[in-house]
Amino acid sequence: MTFKFPADPEVQSNLVGARILREKVRARAQGSSPRDLEGHASSHLPSQHCSWGQSSDLLSRIDLDELMKKDEPPFDFPDTLEGFEYAFNEKGQLRHIKTGEPFVFNYREDLHRWNQKRYEALGEIITRYVYELLESDCNLKKISIPVDATESEPKSFIFMSEDALTNPQKLMVLIHGSGVVRAGQWARRLIINEDLDSGTQIPFIKRAMDEGYGVIVLNPNENYIEVEKQKMHKQSSSSDGTDEPAGKRERRDKVSKETKKRRDFYEKYRNPQKEKEMMQLFIRENGSPEEHAVYVWDHFIAQAAAENVFFVAHSYGGLAFVELMIQREADVKSKVTAVALTDSVHNVWHQEAGKTIREWMRENCCNWVSSSEPLDTSVESMLPDCPRVSAVESTGKPSKKVYGCLWVKTCSDLFLVC
């Protein structure tokens, strides 16, 4: 029996690519230029029928190691900024140490996955760098949570100023949005592509402390730790078909093994650097941004001496604050003076915020949103909650989404907003 190559376009493309690469490797060995083969009839798979034996023979001659080297370098990246040959200059801009150029995402053309992995590796270094700045430049303390965690259980942390719980007057609480950002960050992309002032909470923290606020920086995305899954040795179950002829069972098992072999080969070709399987161990009582906000409220903010507590919550941080209100309404109303939301994604209908919460939000919250209107111009909202106003620079130019510090007078006190 004969059949055509698989109709799956991805598989067909992979096979063609493998053939071209093999011809290029052969050309190098013979002293020919690989370019001479591109577009040549010999660089394409034949369209006529061929047996599986022939196609299997073709695939067996593909050098997978060569494919990995050619198509996608190993995900082996530096673990320091110096290793990446980047550093932050005096303006807080990330620049290449030798060329002075900004960060380049497409470091290797046509290798998007590799470039993305490189970007993520740099992002992890940026996260650690910002943590260090929170402690060294902002004089914040790193506080482990849960507060009663055992040695062996997963842990997270927040940052607090020395007077966060003892300041009798004012406390500022900062909550970032969702995604890869961690404590002290508004947007990783802005840190890398703009500067530290644009993408981090550091200007807000310093200004708040200069104005006499205690500060607490939440870390709502640090919900779990990842550990590698242990490989499970599955026992092959014996066939229940005791009446099945031995010859038929052997043929069926042989076909099954060949099918698995081909599938594994295609998977290895498409994804030669298959990442390790990881499992998530969630942090007790901090397994989501919403849980984290409630936990920090119960164990820290509610215990603070400050007469007035102010929140700055960006994007999903606004949703986490609304959830906090739903679960601790009376306590929040008694301590929180004002809330600055920035591009908040909360929804009082979906979150089932009651009438009393909506009324409180209309009086005590404001959501600065991306808009082409001048700064603080009212922006229409379909939701019956807090006012929405435009967040643009005083020049009328749309802001960069965090971004410089803007102070607003509200509820007879000052608080920070983006």
Secondary structure as UniProt FT lines:
FT   HELIX           9..30
FT   HELIX           34..36
FT   TURN            37..39
FT   HELIX           41..43
FT   HELIX           52..60
FT   HELIX           64..71
FT   HELIX           81..84
FT   STRAND          86..88
FT   TURN            90..91
FT   STRAND          94..96
FT   TURN            97..99
FT   TURN            109..110
FT   HELIX           112..136
FT   STRAND          141..145
FT   TURN            147..148
FT   STRAND          156..160
FT   TURN            162..166
FT   STRAND          170..175
FT   TURN            183..184
FT   HELIX           188..193
FT   HELIX           196..199
FT   HELIX           202..210
FT   TURN            211..212
FT   STRAND          214..217
FT   TURN            220..221
FT   STRAND          224..228
FT   TURN            242..243
FT   HELIX           246..270
FT   TURN            272..273
FT   STRAND          278..282
FT   TURN            284..285
FT   HELIX           289..299
FT   HELIX           301..303
FT   STRAND          308..314
FT   HELIX           316..327
FT   HELIX           329..335
FT   STRAND          336..342
FT   TURN            348..352
FT   HELIX           355..364
FT   STRAND          365..369
FT   TURN            375..376
FT   STRAND          388..390
FT   TURN            394..395
FT   STRAND          406..410
FT   TURN            411..412
FT   STRAND          413..417
//
